Amino acid sequence: MTENLTLSAVEELAHTQVHDCYQCGKCSAGCPVVERMDILPSQLLRLLQLGRLEKALTAGAIWQCVSCMTCTTRCPKAVDCAGVMDALRQLSIEHGVAAPAQRRTILFQQAFLDNIRRNGRLAELDLVRKFKTQGFLDDLSVPQLFKDALLGPQLLRRGKLHLRSRRVKDRKLVGRIFARCLADNGHANGKRNGSSPLAGESVRLVPRQG
């Protein structure tokens, strides 16, 4: 599944150079969720340096990362460790090696991004409806379907849950942002798989950095 995958694919998605890491351990020392990880962030980077991409892609650590950017900020060599985590999550989904336990996490991320793409901002009830429906159809878990349902009235009273969805005025701008991301990812996919990009180069708003 990952035979043709190389480190350059990770680096292109993350816009960073993994081999710049010299294992000082600052990323691991500063990570607020490191105790929940099966592999330390610095160890994950070392696996990539050694070419052990499949072990890195199947690590539980990439799903524990909360993208707080502490590791990236602390790195003395400007290695974007958080970006590497994000790239590994994306590649694990693309290559079908994400752990089954992460299925609901992936469904939530997809529902969230689709929600933002359509509304330009978060529409809470629409997100709950789509995530709960897709999750139930995926595993038929009734407890998960009604989990946290009692929090709804509390959120309504505090103004944290809106019954009516609100959309931003300039949704075309949001659409262009998503189109650019698809163009960048499609460009990377084309290089990895020898296929055409998901979208044309003309969709990009500005040249990619890195």
MILUMKE-466046 format. One record per residue (C-alpha): residue number from 0; chain; x, y, z. Coordinates in Angstrom, 1 decimal. Layout:
! residues N
(r NUM,"A",(X,Y,Z))
...
***
This chain:
! residues 210
(r 0,"A",(0.0,0.0,0.0))
(r 1,"A",(2.9,2.4,0.7))
(r 2,"A",(5.6,0.8,-1.5))
(r 3,"A",(5.8,3.8,-3.8))
(r 4,"A",(5.7,6.4,-1.0))
(r 5,"A",(8.9,8.4,-0.3))
(r 6,"A",(10.0,11.0,2.2))
(r 7,"A",(9.8,13.7,-0.5))
(r 8,"A",(6.0,13.2,-0.5))
(r 9,"A",(5.8,14.0,3.2))
(r 10,"A",(8.2,16.9,2.9))
(r 11,"A",(6.2,18.4,0.0))
(r 12,"A",(3.0,18.3,1.9))
(r 13,"A",(4.5,19.7,5.1))
(r 14,"A",(6.8,22.2,3.3))
(r 15,"A",(9.7,21.3,5.4))
(r 16,"A",(13.0,19.3,5.4))
(r 17,"A",(12.9,16.4,7.7))
(r 18,"A",(16.6,15.7,7.4))
(r 19,"A",(17.3,19.0,9.1))
(r 20,"A",(16.3,17.5,12.4))
(r 21,"A",(19.3,16.6,14.6))
(r 22,"A",(17.3,15.0,17.4))
(r 23,"A",(17.6,17.6,20.1))
(r 24,"A",(14.3,16.5,21.5))
(r 25,"A",(12.8,19.9,22.1))
(r 26,"A",(9.6,19.0,20.2))
(r 27,"A",(9.0,16.0,22.4))
(r 28,"A",(9.9,17.9,25.6))
(r 29,"A",(7.4,20.7,24.8))
(r 30,"A",(4.5,18.5,23.5))
(r 31,"A",(1.4,18.8,25.8))
(r 32,"A",(0.0,15.4,24.8))
(r 33,"A",(3.3,13.5,24.6))
(r 34,"A",(2.2,11.1,27.4))
(r 35,"A",(-0.6,9.8,25.2))
(r 36,"A",(1.6,9.1,22.2))
(r 37,"A",(3.0,5.7,21.4))
(r 38,"A",(6.0,7.3,19.6))
(r 39,"A",(7.6,10.7,20.6))
(r 40,"A",(7.5,13.4,17.9))
(r 41,"A",(11.3,13.3,17.7))
(r 42,"A",(11.2,9.5,17.2))
(r 43,"A",(8.6,9.9,14.5))
(r 44,"A",(11.0,12.3,12.6))
(r 45,"A",(13.8,9.8,13.0))
(r 46,"A",(11.6,7.0,11.5))
(r 47,"A",(11.1,9.2,8.5))
(r 48,"A",(14.8,9.9,8.2))
(r 49,"A",(15.5,6.2,8.3))
(r 50,"A",(12.9,5.6,5.6))
(r 51,"A",(10.5,3.7,7.8))
(r 52,"A",(7.5,5.5,6.4))
(r 53,"A",(4.9,2.7,7.0))
(r 54,"A",(5.7,2.6,10.7))
(r 55,"A",(5.3,6.4,10.9))
(r 56,"A",(2.0,6.3,9.0))
(r 57,"A",(0.5,3.7,11.3))
(r 58,"A",(1.7,5.4,14.5))
(r 59,"A",(-1.0,6.4,16.9))
(r 60,"A",(0.9,9.6,17.7))
(r 61,"A",(-0.1,11.3,14.5))
(r 62,"A",(-3.7,11.2,15.7))
(r 63,"A",(-3.0,12.4,19.2))
(r 64,"A",(-1.3,15.6,17.9))
(r 65,"A",(-3.5,18.6,18.6))
(r 66,"A",(-1.7,20.9,16.2))
(r 67,"A",(-0.8,23.4,18.9))
(r 68,"A",(2.4,24.2,17.0))
(r 69,"A",(4.6,24.0,20.1))
(r 70,"A",(7.0,21.6,18.4))
(r 71,"A",(7.3,23.7,15.3))
(r 72,"A",(7.9,26.9,17.3))
(r 73,"A",(10.5,25.3,19.6))
(r 74,"A",(12.5,23.6,16.8))
(r 75,"A",(16.0,25.3,16.4))
(r 76,"A",(16.2,24.0,12.8))
(r 77,"A",(12.8,25.3,11.8))
(r 78,"A",(11.5,21.8,11.0))
(r 79,"A",(7.7,22.0,10.9))
(r 80,"A",(7.0,18.9,13.0))
(r 81,"A",(3.2,19.8,13.3))
(r 82,"A",(3.1,20.0,9.5))
(r 83,"A",(4.7,16.6,9.3))
(r 84,"A",(2.1,15.2,11.6))
(r 85,"A",(-0.6,16.7,9.4))
(r 86,"A",(1.0,15.3,6.2))
(r 87,"A",(1.2,11.8,7.8))
(r 88,"A",(-2.5,11.9,8.7))
(r 89,"A",(-3.4,12.8,5.2))
(r 90,"A",(-1.1,10.2,3.6))
(r 91,"A",(-2.4,7.5,6.0))
(r 92,"A",(-5.9,8.1,4.8))
(r 93,"A",(-4.9,8.2,1.1))
(r 94,"A",(-3.0,4.9,1.4))
(r 95,"A",(-5.6,3.2,3.5))
(r 96,"A",(-3.4,2.5,6.5))
(r 97,"A",(-5.2,4.6,9.1))
(r 98,"A",(-6.1,2.6,12.1))
(r 99,"A",(-9.8,1.5,12.2))
(r 100,"A",(-10.0,3.2,15.7))
(r 101,"A",(-9.5,6.5,14.0))
(r 102,"A",(-12.5,6.1,11.6))
(r 103,"A",(-14.8,8.5,13.6))
(r 104,"A",(-12.0,11.0,13.8))
(r 105,"A",(-11.6,11.0,10.0))
(r 106,"A",(-15.4,11.3,9.6))
(r 107,"A",(-15.5,14.3,11.9))
(r 108,"A",(-12.7,16.0,10.0))
(r 109,"A",(-14.4,15.4,6.7))
(r 110,"A",(-17.7,16.7,8.0))
(r 111,"A",(-16.1,19.7,9.6))
(r 112,"A",(-14.2,20.7,6.4))
(r 113,"A",(-17.3,20.2,4.3))
(r 114,"A",(-19.3,22.4,6.7))
(r 115,"A",(-16.7,25.2,6.4))
(r 116,"A",(-16.5,24.9,2.7))
(r 117,"A",(-20.3,25.3,2.3))
(r 118,"A",(-20.9,28.0,4.9))
(r 119,"A",(-17.6,29.8,5.3))
(r 120,"A",(-18.0,29.4,9.0))
(r 121,"A",(-19.1,26.6,11.4))
(r 122,"A",(-22.8,25.8,11.4))
(r 123,"A",(-23.0,23.7,14.6))
(r 124,"A",(-26.3,21.8,14.0))
(r 125,"A",(-25.4,21.0,10.5))
(r 126,"A",(-22.1,19.6,11.6))
(r 127,"A",(-23.7,17.5,14.3))
(r 128,"A",(-26.3,16.2,11.9))
(r 129,"A",(-23.8,15.1,9.3))
(r 130,"A",(-21.2,13.7,11.7))
(r 131,"A",(-23.8,11.7,13.7))
(r 132,"A",(-25.5,10.4,10.6))
(r 133,"A",(-22.3,9.3,8.9))
(r 134,"A",(-21.0,7.8,12.1))
(r 135,"A",(-24.1,5.8,12.7))
(r 136,"A",(-24.3,4.5,9.2))
(r 137,"A",(-20.6,3.5,9.4))
(r 138,"A",(-20.8,1.5,12.7))
(r 139,"A",(-24.5,1.4,13.7))
(r 140,"A",(-23.6,2.4,17.2))
(r 141,"A",(-26.7,3.7,19.0))
(r 142,"A",(-24.8,4.9,22.1))
(r 143,"A",(-22.5,7.0,19.9))
(r 144,"A",(-25.5,8.3,18.1))
(r 145,"A",(-27.0,9.8,21.3))
(r 146,"A",(-23.7,10.6,23.0))
(r 147,"A",(-23.5,14.2,24.4))
(r 148,"A",(-27.2,14.8,23.4))
(r 149,"A",(-27.9,16.2,26.9))
(r 150,"A",(-25.3,18.9,26.3))
(r 151,"A",(-27.5,20.5,23.6))
(r 152,"A",(-29.9,22.4,25.9))
(r 153,"A",(-26.9,23.7,27.9))
(r 154,"A",(-25.1,24.9,24.8))
(r 155,"A",(-28.3,26.6,23.6))
(r 156,"A",(-28.7,28.5,26.9))
(r 157,"A",(-25.1,29.8,26.7))
(r 158,"A",(-25.4,30.9,23.1))
(r 159,"A",(-22.9,28.3,21.9))
(r 160,"A",(-25.3,26.4,19.6))
(r 161,"A",(-27.3,28.2,17.0))
(r 162,"A",(-30.5,26.8,15.6))
(r 163,"A",(-30.2,28.8,12.4))
(r 164,"A",(-27.1,28.4,10.3))
(r 165,"A",(-25.2,31.6,9.4))
(r 166,"A",(-23.0,32.0,6.4))
(r 167,"A",(-20.3,34.4,5.6))
(r 168,"A",(-21.0,37.0,2.9))
(r 169,"A",(-18.0,36.2,0.7))
(r 170,"A",(-18.3,32.5,0.3))
(r 171,"A",(-16.5,32.8,-3.1))
(r 172,"A",(-13.3,33.6,-1.2))
(r 173,"A",(-13.7,30.5,1.0))
(r 174,"A",(-14.3,28.5,-2.2))
(r 175,"A",(-11.1,29.8,-3.7))
(r 176,"A",(-9.1,28.9,-0.6))
(r 177,"A",(-10.4,25.3,-0.8))
(r 178,"A",(-9.8,25.2,-4.6))
(r 179,"A",(-6.2,26.3,-3.9))
(r 180,"A",(-5.7,23.5,-1.3))
(r 181,"A",(-7.1,21.0,-3.8))
(r 182,"A",(-4.8,22.2,-6.5))
(r 183,"A",(-1.8,22.0,-4.2))
(r 184,"A",(-2.7,18.5,-3.0))
(r 185,"A",(-3.6,17.4,-6.5))
(r 186,"A",(-0.2,18.6,-7.7))
(r 187,"A",(1.5,16.5,-5.0))
(r 188,"A",(-0.7,13.5,-5.8))
(r 189,"A",(0.2,13.8,-9.4))
(r 190,"A",(3.9,13.7,-8.6))
(r 191,"A",(3.5,10.7,-6.3))
(r 192,"A",(1.1,8.7,-8.4))
(r 193,"A",(2.0,9.9,-11.9))
(r 194,"A",(-1.6,11.0,-12.4))
(r 195,"A",(-3.0,14.4,-13.2))
(r 196,"A",(-3.7,16.9,-10.3))
(r 197,"A",(-7.2,17.2,-8.7))
(r 198,"A",(-7.4,20.7,-10.0))
(r 199,"A",(-5.5,22.9,-12.5))
(r 200,"A",(-2.6,25.1,-11.7))
(r 201,"A",(-4.6,28.1,-12.5))
(r 202,"A",(-6.7,27.6,-9.4))
(r 203,"A",(-3.9,28.6,-7.1))
(r 204,"A",(-4.2,32.1,-5.6))
(r 205,"A",(-0.5,32.5,-4.9))
(r 206,"A",(2.6,30.4,-5.5))
(r 207,"A",(3.3,27.7,-2.9))
(r 208,"A",(6.0,28.4,-0.4))
(r 209,"A",(8.9,26.2,0.4))
***
